[in-house]
Amino acid sequence: MNKIDFKKTLNSYQAKYHEFRMVDVPRLQYLMIDGHGDPNTSQEFKAAIVALYPVAYKLKFASKLELGKDYTVMPLEALWWADDMSTFTTARDKSQWDFTLMIMQPDWITRDMFKAVVEKVADKEPPASLAQVRLETLDEGKSVQTLHVGSFDDEADILAQMHRDFIPANDLTMVGKHHEIYFSDFRKVAPDKLRTILRQPVIKA
């Protein structure tokens, strides 16, 4: 049985360090859970991670056993937004941020499989936020993205270049939400080693 690694097969998971590129992100489905606040201190953020991973891994095992399809569990991702988007590039006031944490799922994962797995997770010390996890599709389409290496607190400059320089210079307008893909486990990896795709959906101005 071949194990699929979607990080290698999907173009939307490819990026180079601080090089802006246009990508057409296909419609994908994700495990999702919403929350609010500074990810460094928010209990909602920590609880969301604890709720997502048991479901993601049990879905992988169910896919392998029931469908004969194996794949690598995808990295954690997040959509971020705020009433004032300048909090991402200037003040960096993380207490004002809202988020949706996500883990991408193959298109053969059905809603029935998801429901069955959630019930199994609930049988054994269910995470406090388990009931908030959902399976939902996201269609971002045309987007600008780059790879950032380093601390999350050092993202402001490259995001400012993306938002204020590259996007307007290419006659584009930002739509949707700021999207981050975490190739590193920020609970274990040193801040200066973190590898993160920064993505912004756009449309022609």
RODO-2510 file (C-alpha; in nm, 4 decimals, decimal comma):
residues 205
     n   res          X          Y          Z
     1     m     0,0000     0,0000     0,0000
     2     n     0,1501     0,3326    -0,1075
     3     k     0,1361     0,6180     0,1420
     4     i     0,0461     0,9530    -0,0143
     5     d     0,2145     1,2689     0,1118
     6     f    -0,0009     1,5566    -0,0115
     7     k     0,2684     1,8074     0,0883
     8     k     0,4672     1,6688    -0,2061
     9     t     0,1853     1,6117    -0,4545
    10     l    -0,0118     1,9365    -0,4155
    11     n     0,1436     2,2486    -0,5676
    12     s    -0,0300     2,4648    -0,3078
    13     y     0,2016     2,3200    -0,0399
    14     q     0,5169     2,4355    -0,2225
    15     a     0,6903     2,7641    -0,1439
    16     k     1,0381     2,9191    -0,1364
    17     y     1,1868     3,1397     0,1326
    18     h     1,0513     3,4953     0,1013
    19     e     0,9791     3,4482    -0,2701
    20     f     0,6240     3,5471    -0,3589
    21     r     0,4458     3,3195    -0,6026
    22     m     0,0947     3,2858    -0,7354
    23     v    -0,0818     2,9548    -0,6792
    24     d    -0,4265     2,8232    -0,7639
    25     v    -0,5356     2,6479    -0,4465
    26     p    -0,7871     2,3716    -0,5232
    27     r    -1,1046     2,3193    -0,3254
    28     l    -0,9943     2,1104    -0,0266
    29     q    -1,1603     1,9748     0,2843
    30     y    -1,0303     2,0184     0,6346
    31     l    -1,0979     1,9360     0,9933
    32     m    -1,1708     2,2798     1,1410
    33     i    -1,2207     2,4401     1,4792
    34     d    -1,2625     2,8109     1,5613
    35     g    -1,1284     3,0277     1,8399
    36     h    -1,0072     3,3701     1,9491
    37     g    -0,7043     3,5284     2,1114
    38     d    -0,3265     3,5288     2,1339
    39     p    -0,2032     3,1788     2,0355
    40     n     0,0739     3,2087     2,2945
    41     t    -0,1702     3,2424     2,5829
    42     s    -0,5180     3,1457     2,4569
    43     q    -0,6617     2,8338     2,6171
    44     e    -0,8958     2,8086     2,3174
    45     f    -0,5930     2,7719     2,0889
    46     k    -0,4376     2,4941     2,2977
    47     a    -0,7717     2,3145     2,3359
    48     a    -0,8302     2,3332     1,9602
    49     i    -0,5017     2,1562     1,8845
    50     v    -0,5766     1,8874     2,1433
    51     a    -0,9155     1,8268     1,9802
    52     l    -0,7970     1,8165     1,6170
    53     y    -0,5147     1,5648     1,6264
    54     p    -0,6958     1,2585     1,7695
    55     v    -0,9604     1,2959     1,4983
    56     a    -0,6987     1,3419     1,2250
    57     y    -0,5032     1,0311     1,3225
    58     k    -0,8086     0,8109     1,3687
    59     l    -0,9327     0,9172     1,0241
    60     k    -0,5970     0,8188     0,8762
    61     f    -0,6166     0,4748     1,0378
    62     a    -0,9805     0,4314     0,9301
    63     s    -0,8860     0,5200     0,5729
    64     k    -0,6059     0,2643     0,5746
    65     l    -0,8121    -0,0153     0,7294
    66     e    -1,1492     0,0446     0,5639
    67     l    -1,0511     0,1837     0,2245
    68     g    -0,6968     0,0579     0,1754
    69     k    -0,5768     0,4159     0,1286
    70     d    -0,2877     0,5393     0,3415
    71     y    -0,1582     0,8950     0,3688
    72     t     0,0610     1,1139     0,5841
    73     v    -0,1315     1,3248     0,8342
    74     m    -0,1072     1,6801     0,7082
    75     p     0,0430     1,9700     0,9047
    76     l    -0,1550     2,2043     1,1222
    77     e    -0,2868     2,5113     0,9392
    78     a    -0,4696     2,8237     1,0484
    79     l    -0,6828     3,0996     0,9074
    80     w    -0,6322     3,4280     1,0921
    81     w    -0,8309     3,7495     1,0826
    82     a    -0,9237     4,0547     1,2889
    83     d    -1,1505     4,3558     1,2592
    84     d    -0,8348     4,5612     1,1999
    85     m    -0,5982     4,3643     0,9747
    86     s    -0,3121     4,6032     1,0572
    87     t    -0,2758     4,4033     1,3802
    88     f    -0,0898     4,1479     1,1640
    89     t     0,1678     4,3855     1,0151
    90     t     0,2163     4,6725     1,2607
    91     a     0,0916     4,6505     1,6169
    92     r     0,0858     4,2676     1,6154
    93     d    -0,1837     4,2797     1,8831
    94     k    -0,2531     3,9075     1,8935
    95     s    -0,5244     3,9425     2,1546
    96     q    -0,7447     4,0840     1,8766
    97     w    -0,7005     3,7853     1,6447
    98     d    -0,9605     3,5242     1,5541
    99     f    -0,8569     3,1880     1,4132
   100     t    -0,9700     2,8667     1,2536
   101     l    -0,7262     2,5798     1,3088
   102     m    -0,7326     2,3149     1,0359
   103     i    -0,5851     1,9855     0,9159
   104     m    -0,6386     1,8986     0,5481
   105     q    -0,8207     1,5727     0,4698
   106     p    -0,8216     1,3657     0,1480
   107     d    -1,1336     1,3985    -0,0642
   108     w    -1,2259     1,0351     0,0014
   109     i    -1,2832     1,1049     0,3717
   110     t    -1,6618     1,1210     0,3997
   111     r    -1,8844     1,2920     0,6506
   112     d    -1,9984     0,9498     0,7762
   113     m    -1,6363     0,8486     0,8392
   114     f    -1,5804     1,1746     1,0229
   115     k    -1,8857     1,1235     1,2454
   116     a    -1,7854     0,7655     1,3262
   117     v    -1,4332     0,8707     1,4210
   118     v    -1,5555     1,1554     1,6416
   119     e    -1,7725     0,9049     1,8281
   120     k    -1,4695     0,6808     1,8823
   121     v    -1,2618     0,9710     2,0135
   122     a    -1,5480     1,0646     2,2449
   123     d    -1,5479     0,7166     2,3966
   124     k    -1,2061     0,7635     2,5602
   125     e    -1,1422     1,0823     2,7599
   126     p    -1,2748     1,3157     2,4889
   127     p    -1,0949     1,6494     2,4443
   128     a    -1,2930     1,9388     2,5882
   129     s    -1,3388     2,1025     2,2463
   130     l    -1,4146     1,7858     2,0495
   131     a    -1,7772     1,8867     1,9830
   132     q    -1,6540     2,2000     1,8021
   133     v    -1,4514     2,0075     1,5422
   134     r    -1,6156     1,9990     1,1997
   135     l    -1,5371     1,8731     0,8490
   136     e    -1,5704     2,1538     0,5962
   137     t    -1,4442     2,2524     0,2510
   138     l    -1,2488     2,5671     0,1662
   139     d    -1,2084     2,7076    -0,1850
   140     e    -0,9357     2,9754    -0,1792
   141     g    -0,8483     2,9784    -0,5487
   142     k    -0,5880     3,2315    -0,6654
   143     s    -0,3487     3,3148    -0,3829
   144     v    -0,0089     3,4660    -0,3124
   145     q     0,2208     3,2727    -0,0820
   146     t     0,5761     3,2509     0,0441
   147     l     0,7811     3,0462     0,2913
   148     h     0,8872     3,2147     0,6129
   149     v     1,1666     3,0628     0,8212
   150     g     1,1905     3,1894     1,1756
   151     s     0,9800     3,3130     1,4630
   152     f     0,6136     3,3947     1,4110
   153     d     0,6904     3,7343     1,5647
   154     d     0,9205     3,8058     1,2675
   155     e     0,6468     3,7625     1,0064
   156     a     0,5360     4,1275     1,0092
   157     d     0,7937     4,2577     0,7595
   158     i     0,7365     3,9927     0,4940
   159     l     0,3591     4,0213     0,5355
   160     a     0,3846     4,3981     0,4921
   161     q     0,5763     4,3426     0,1674
   162     m     0,3108     4,0981     0,0503
   163     h     0,0132     4,3148     0,1455
   164     r     0,1464     4,6612     0,0597
   165     d     0,3904     4,5994    -0,2255
   166     f     0,3538     4,2719    -0,4160
   167     i    -0,0259     4,2452    -0,4188
   168     p    -0,0998     4,6054    -0,5284
   169     a     0,1907     4,6020    -0,7771
   170     n     0,0314     4,3039    -0,9507
   171     d    -0,3136     4,4657    -0,9681
   172     l    -0,4524     4,2326    -0,7060
   173     t    -0,6823     4,2815    -0,4090
   174     m    -0,6820     4,0754    -0,0910
   175     v    -0,9867     3,8614    -0,0191
   176     g    -1,0563     3,5926     0,2356
   177     k    -0,8367     3,5336     0,5382
   178     h    -0,4658     3,5212     0,6102
   179     h    -0,3607     3,1540     0,5938
   180     e    -0,0603     2,9880     0,7581
   181     i     0,0665     2,6312     0,7119
   182     y     0,2961     2,5059     0,9872
   183     f     0,5556     2,2612     0,8563
   184     s     0,7240     2,2624     1,1990
   185     d     0,5758     2,1620     1,5335
   186     f     0,6030     2,4946     1,7186
   187     r     0,5616     2,3089     2,0480
   188     k     0,8971     2,1345     1,9910
   189     v     1,1017     2,3323     1,7345
   190     a     1,3110     2,6393     1,8207
   191     p     1,1501     2,9648     1,6975
   192     d     1,4336     3,0463     1,4544
   193     k     1,3879     2,7057     1,2841
   194     l     1,0132     2,7254     1,2232
   195     r     0,9026     2,6823     0,8602
   196     t     0,5671     2,8392     0,7761
   197     i     0,3859     2,9065     0,4495
   198     l     0,2166     3,2472     0,4546
   199     r    -0,0747     3,2678     0,2104
   200     q    -0,3189     3,5397     0,1076
   201     p    -0,6111     3,4739    -0,1314
   202     v    -0,6492     3,7474    -0,3945
   203     i    -0,8579     3,8608    -0,6889
   204     k    -0,7808     4,0944    -0,9781
   205     a    -0,8278     4,4575    -0,8700
***
